[in-house]
Amino acid sequence: MAEPSTPPPPTPQPESESAGSTKDSRKRTFSEDSDLFEEAEIPCDLVASMLLFLEMIPKAPQFPRAVLKHQLYTVLTNRTTVDRRVEELVAEHKIFEFMFDESRHETWLMMRDDYHALVHRAAAAQPQVGQAFLQYLDSQKAPLFIQQGSIADVEDKTLMQMGLLTLRDATTGWVRVPGMGALVSAVRDTRTELLRAISLSKYKEVLEPTILKRKLRKTVLPAAFHIADLVGGDYVIAVPSASGRLLRQFVREARGS
């Protein structure tokens, strides 16, 4: 009698716990050591990119936690997607958007909670004024500026004294962030310093590692923060090389006559 054939071994099934553990580990990425996010609330790439730059800013009263929108272009390369996502998060009141100098067309971004904390600190002597101001801003889709007299029980003069508002024209005022002057000066002065160094170099280009080691004179921010300003703002072009990225002076071609 022939011996019964041995049945083939069962095909191993994928472990369901494996996928679950991967998902859990992704959740823990931003929640295990931080209370910034709920376990199931993983931040979008734009928020994560903002946090990357915000962590570079010294924790000091004279420096608000703000980043230039164009710095995010160095992390998220699709600029259209960045602009659209910023609009969405501003409309959802998750981030705050403002300009320091209208003529420069430079947009700054802050996390909503950081801005609220700053307003409460500026209005510590008159907390009801700060609260009314924030309630008004939260009711607007993109509160870059406000109509004078549009906030009930709040005088425009009081907001200006607190550094939260400045006149834009006869009928409107720009929303302001107290203490931004120091941060903006550090960024612009260092931008000038680095662009000058690049323009004076032999080939109008400098290796990024060289700048990272450079002792910057007019800032306490790390060089990486300023390099993102130069590259994202199209002041220089970043070119890959065997020795690291080359930061090359950006020369705009003259229009034909």
C-alpha positions in Angstrom: 0.0 0.0 0.0 1.4 3.4 -0.9 2.2 5.7 1.9 -0.1 8.7 2.2 1.4 11.9 0.8 2.5 14.6 3.2 0.3 17.7 2.9 2.1 20.8 1.9 2.9 23.2 4.8 0.4 26.0 5.2 1.2 29.3 3.6 2.2 31.8 6.3 -0.2 34.6 6.6 1.0 38.2 7.1 0.8 39.2 10.7 -1.8 41.8 11.2 0.1 43.2 14.2 2.9 44.2 11.9 0.8 46.8 10.1 -0.7 47.9 13.3 2.7 48.4 15.0 3.8 50.4 12.0 0.8 52.6 12.3 1.3 53.1 16.0 4.9 54.0 15.5 3.9 56.7 13.0 1.5 58.0 15.6 4.2 58.1 18.2 6.5 60.1 15.9 5.0 63.4 17.1 3.3 62.3 20.4 5.6 60.1 22.3 7.8 62.8 23.7 5.6 65.8 23.1 2.2 67.0 24.0 1.9 69.2 20.9 -0.4 66.8 19.1 -3.0 64.3 20.1 -2.1 60.7 19.4 -4.2 60.4 16.2 -3.4 64.0 15.0 -0.3 63.6 12.9 0.7 67.0 11.5 0.7 67.7 7.8 4.1 68.1 6.2 3.8 71.8 6.2 3.3 72.0 10.0 6.2 69.6 10.5 8.4 71.8 8.3 7.4 74.9 10.3 8.3 73.2 13.5 11.7 72.3 12.0 12.5 76.0 11.6 10.8 77.1 14.8 13.0 74.9 16.8 16.0 76.8 15.5 14.8 80.1 17.1 16.2 80.8 20.6 13.7 80.6 23.3 13.9 84.3 24.2 11.2 87.0 24.6 12.8 89.2 21.9 12.4 86.5 19.2 8.8 85.5 18.3 8.5 82.0 17.0 7.9 82.8 13.3 9.2 81.6 9.9 9.2 83.0 6.4 6.8 81.2 4.1 9.5 80.9 1.4 11.8 79.0 3.9 9.3 76.1 3.6 10.0 75.9 -0.1 13.4 74.4 0.8 11.7 71.4 2.5 8.6 71.0 0.4 9.6 71.6 -3.1 6.1 72.0 -4.7 5.5 75.7 -4.0 2.0 75.7 -5.3 1.1 73.0 -2.8 2.8 75.0 0.0 0.9 78.1 -0.8 -2.4 76.2 -1.0 -1.8 74.4 2.3 -0.9 77.7 4.0 -4.2 79.2 2.8 -6.1 76.2 4.2 -4.4 76.2 7.6 -4.9 80.0 7.9 -8.6 79.6 7.1 -8.8 76.8 9.7 -7.1 79.1 12.3 -4.2 76.6 12.8 -1.5 79.0 11.8 -1.3 82.8 11.7 -0.1 84.7 8.6 1.2 88.3 8.6 3.5 90.7 6.9 6.2 92.8 8.7 6.8 95.2 5.8 4.1 95.4 3.0 6.7 96.7 0.5 8.8 93.6 0.8 6.1 91.1 0.0 7.5 88.7 2.6 4.9 86.5 4.4 5.7 85.3 7.9 3.9 82.4 9.6 3.3 81.5 13.3 1.6 78.7 15.0 -1.8 79.9 16.2 -1.1 79.0 19.9 2.3 80.9 19.8 0.5 84.0 18.5 -2.2 83.8 21.0 0.3 83.5 23.8 2.2 86.5 22.5 -1.0 88.6 22.4 -2.0 87.6 25.9 1.5 88.7 27.1 1.3 92.0 25.3 -2.1 92.7 26.7 -1.4 91.5 30.2 -2.4 94.8 31.7 -5.7 94.8 29.9 -6.6 91.1 29.2 -10.1 91.9 28.0 -8.6 93.9 25.1 -6.4 91.1 24.1 -9.2 88.6 24.2 -11.5 90.8 22.2 -8.7 91.2 19.6 -8.2 87.5 19.3 -11.9 86.8 19.0 -12.1 89.2 16.2 -9.1 87.7 14.4 -10.5 84.2 14.8 -13.7 85.3 13.1 -11.8 86.4 10.0 -10.6 84.1 7.2 -7.2 85.8 6.6 -6.7 88.6 9.1 -3.7 90.4 7.7 -5.4 93.8 8.4 -8.5 95.0 10.1 -10.9 97.9 9.6 -10.4 100.6 12.2 -13.2 100.6 14.8 -14.3 97.1 13.8 -13.6 95.5 17.2 -16.2 96.3 19.7 -15.0 97.9 23.0 -11.4 98.0 21.8 -9.7 101.3 20.8 -7.3 101.2 17.9 -4.9 103.4 19.9 -4.8 100.8 22.7 -3.9 98.0 20.2 -1.2 100.2 18.7 0.3 100.9 22.1 0.5 97.2 22.7 2.3 96.7 19.4 -0.6 94.6 18.0 -1.7 97.0 15.3 -0.2 99.7 13.1 -1.9 102.1 10.7 -2.1 101.0 7.1 -4.1 103.9 5.7 -6.9 106.2 6.9 -9.4 103.3 7.5 -7.4 100.1 8.1 -4.6 98.9 10.2 -2.0 96.1 9.8 -2.0 93.3 12.4 1.4 93.3 14.0 3.5 90.9 16.1 5.3 92.5 19.0 9.1 91.8 19.0 9.3 91.0 15.3 11.7 93.8 14.6 14.6 91.9 16.2 13.9 88.8 14.3 13.4 90.6 11.0 16.6 92.6 11.5 18.6 89.4 12.2 17.3 87.8 9.0 17.8 90.8 6.7 21.2 91.8 8.1 22.5 88.2 7.8 21.0 87.9 4.3 23.0 91.0 3.3 26.1 89.6 4.9 25.9 86.2 3.2 25.0 87.6 -0.2 28.0 89.9 0.0 30.3 87.0 0.9 29.0 85.0 -2.0 29.3 87.9 -4.5 32.9 88.6 -3.4 33.9 84.9 -3.9 35.9 84.0 -7.0 33.1 82.3 -8.9 30.1 83.9 -7.1 29.4 80.7 -5.3 30.2 79.2 -1.8 29.9 75.7 -0.5 27.1 75.3 2.0 29.4 73.6 4.6 31.6 76.7 4.5 28.6 78.9 5.4 27.5 76.5 8.1 30.9 76.9 9.8 31.0 80.6 9.3 30.7 82.9 12.4 27.8 85.1 11.6 28.0 88.6 13.1 24.5 89.9 13.3 22.4 86.9 14.4 22.0 84.3 17.1 20.1 82.0 14.7 21.9 79.0 13.2 23.3 79.3 9.7 20.8 76.7 8.4 17.9 79.1 9.2 19.5 81.8 7.0 20.5 79.4 4.2 16.8 78.4 3.9 16.0 82.1 3.6 18.5 82.6 0.8 17.5 79.5 -1.2 13.7 79.6 -0.6 13.7 83.4 -1.4 15.5 82.8 -4.7 18.5 84.9 -3.6 20.8 82.0 -4.4 20.6 78.8 -6.3 21.5 75.5 -4.6 23.6 73.3 -6.9 24.6 69.8 -5.8 28.3 68.9 -5.8 30.6 66.2 -4.5 31.7 68.5 -1.6 28.1 69.5 -0.6 25.7 72.0 -2.1 27.0 75.1 -3.8 25.2 78.3 -3.1 25.5 80.3 -6.3 24.5 83.9 -6.7 21.2 84.1 -8.5 21.5 86.4 -11.6 18.2 87.3 -13.2 18.5 87.5 -17.0 17.8 90.9 -18.5 14.6 91.2 -20.5 15.1 91.6 -24.2 14.3 95.0 -25.6 
